[in-house]
Amino acid sequence: MVNFVGAGSGAADLITVRGKELLEKADIIIYAGSLVNPELLGYKKADCEVYNSATMTLEEVTEVMIEGSLSNKEIVRLHTGDPCVYGAIREQMDILDEKGIAYDYCPGVSSFCGAASALNLEYTLPDVSQSVIITRMAGRTPVPDKESIRSFAAHKATMVVFLSTGLLDELSRELIAGGYEADTPAAIVYKATWPEEKSFVCTVGTLARTAAENNITKTALMIIGDVVSHSNYRRSDLYNPKFTTEFRMAKEEA
């Protein structure tokens, strides 16, 4: 069995209980060494084989999986955050499907959740934003034209931008061209939930300057939108005494 496991957003104790148990019994671990906290390898058993996929191609990774499976070994493919976000897992699964090799998927805490925790931030605030756009700038890897930063900016929803720390001048220009004001609240979170975590609140117009002043060049997420300032929001109806729910009646005098 191959288990795709989300390592969590950084801190070793933010892996799920299930993910930790899979690591503990794995015969082979293939981990994304450029992004996954190496402390997670402390959960492995002594005779576990470990491969760092940062130095491997897709073909090399899947060859290890296939050979291990044919030897009846338990395999963990350890991805950063949750593998469903920029994890490149579908192409691995397709090869395993072709070979008739069974696999499972254990979700993890995405780094965009970790970034919110770094700022004590809620992405969805009533009357401010009820949608979250997770995206990235086009760089060496393109994005579809219909999913440009500029087109998303027109919605003025909360936006979380991955894999774009080296493109912050262009990111600001595209956000402003799409509809955000230059003074729209923004934040940069470096290595969310890691011991070296850093977070900086700024504006759309000062993203690049803020990163440069704090020597942030990679491994950061950008959060865009008025939720960063967490002001001018309406209280939730869910706990409003005047609001009836399935579980309680509204109180007339509240």
N, C-alpha and C positions, 0 to 999 in steps of 0.2 A: 504494500500500500504506500502510495505517495501522499503525504499530507502537506498541503499549502497552508502555511501558518503566518498570521499577521503578528509581527514582533511587538506591535504597539508603537507609540509615538516617540519613545526614547528610553525613558526610565525602565530598568530591567524588571521592576515589580509591576509594571503596567501591562505586561503580557497577560492574556486570559489564563484562568486556571487550566482550561483544556489545552491551551497552547503550551504551557509549562509542562504538563503531563506528557504531551507528545514529544517534547524535547528530551525529557528524562528517559524515555524508552526507545528513542531513535537509534538505529544502527548507523545511519548516515545523515548528516546535516549539511545542506547546501545553503549558505547564508549570503545575503547581499552585504558584503563586507564594507562597502563604501558608505553605508547608511545605517546598518543595524548595529545596535550597541553590543560590543563584544562581551560585555558582562553576561549576556544571555547564554553564552556558551558554557558558563559555570553550571548550568542545569544538566548538561549532558553526562552520560555515563563514561567511564574511563576508556572503554575500547571503541567509542564512537568515532567513525571517520568524519572529518570535517573538510569541506570544500568552500572556498571563497569565490563566489560567482562574479565578483568585481573583475577578476582576471580571466573569466571564461566567456565563451560564446554560447548562444542558445543551443547549438548542436552538442557542445561539450557538457553543458548542464543536463540536457535530456539523455545523453549517453550514460551519465552516472546514474540517473534515475532508472533507466531501462535495465542496465546491468544489475543494479541493486535489487530491483523488483524480481528479476529472473532468479536471483539468489535468495528470494524470500526474506529480504531485509526491510525493516521499517525505515522509511525515508521522510525527512522533514525538509521541505523547501521553505526557508525562513525569509520572508519579505518584510521590508520596513512598513510601519503603520498598519493599514489594512490593504491587502493585496489588490482589492478592487479599484483602488485609485492609483493610476500610473504604475501598476505592478507588473505589466507585461506578462500576465499569467495565462491569458487566453491562448497565446501561441504555444505555450508549454503544454497546456491541456489538450490542444488539438493533436499534438504529436503523440501524447499518451493515449488518446482515443484511437488513433491510427494503429497503435501497437497493442491495443486491448489491455492496457494497464490501468488498474483501478486507482482512483485518487479521491481525496476529500479536501475540504476547504474550511479552515478554522479562522474566523474573522478576528480582527484586532482593532485596537484603538487608533484611528487615523491621526496623523499629525495635525490635521485641521482642527480636530477636537483638542489635541494637546495645546495648540496655539491659543484657542479660546480660554483654556484653563490658565495659561500664563498671564492672561489679562483679566481674569474673572469676568469674562465676556459672554453675553448671550447673543447669538447670531440673529435670533428672531424676536423682535420687540413689537408689540402692538402699536399700530399707527406709524411705525418707523420702517420696518422691513419684515416680511413674512417669507422670504425666499433667500436661498443661499446658492450662489453660482460658484462652482469649483472649476477653475480653468488654469491656463498657462499661456504665456506669450509664445508666439511663433519664433523659433530660433533655428538651430541646426535641424531640429525636428519640426516640420511644419504642423499647422493646425488647419482644419477645414475653413475656407473663407467665411462660411456662414456662422462660424464660432469665434470671430475676431473679438478681441478685447473691446474694440470700439463699438461693435454691435451690442455686446452684453452691457456696456456702460449705459446705454440708453434706458435700461430698465431701472437703474439706480437702486437695485437690490443690493444686499450684502454680497461682496465678492471676495473669494479666497483664491489667491494667485500662487500656484506652485511653480517651481523650476524656472524662476525668472529673475533671480537676484542680480544677475549680471546685465539686466536689460531695463533698469529702473527709469532711466531718462525716457526711453521709448514708451515704457508702461505709463508713465505720467502723461505723456503727450496723447497716447491713445485713449486713456480714461477721460481726459478733458475734452478731446475731440468728440467723444461719444456722448458726453452730457454731464459728467461730474464737474463740479466747480473745483478750482485749484485748492480751495480751503476745506474741501470735504475731509472729514477725519479719516485717518488711515493708521496702520500700525505695521511694524516689521517685527516678527518673532523669529529669533535665531535658535535653532536646536531645541525646540519646545520639549519640555519635561526632562531634558538631559541635565546633568549637574552644571554644565556651562551655559544653560539657558539665559538668553537676554531678550528683552522686549523693549520696543521704543514706539511711543505714540507720536504721530506726526500728521501730515496732511498729504493729499494726493500730489500737491505741487512740490513737496519737500522729501519725497521718498528717496531719491538718489542722494541728496545731500545728507540725509540722516544716516543712510547706509555707509557712505564714505566717511563721515565723521566718527563712526563707531567701528570701522574696519570690518563691516559685514559684506562678504563677497560671495557666499554660497550657503547652502543648507538653511535657508530662511523662507518663511511664508509671509506674504503680504495680505493684509486684511483691509478691505476698502468699504467705507460706508458709514452712515450716521450712527450705526449701532456701536461703533468704537467709542463714541463720546457718551453713550448710554443716557442721553438726555431727551426730554420732550416725548417720552413714550407714555402710553396709556396703560394703567394696571390691567393685568390679565382678568378676563371674565371668570376664569375657572375657579378662583378663590374669592370672588366678589360676593359678599353676602346678599346682594340684590339679584343675583343670577341663579336661576334654577338649573340643576343638573340631574342626571339619572339617580344620583345618590343623596341629594338633599334639596329641600325647597328653599326658595328665596325668602329672605326675611324682609318684611315690609318696612320695619323701622331699623335702618342700618346706617 
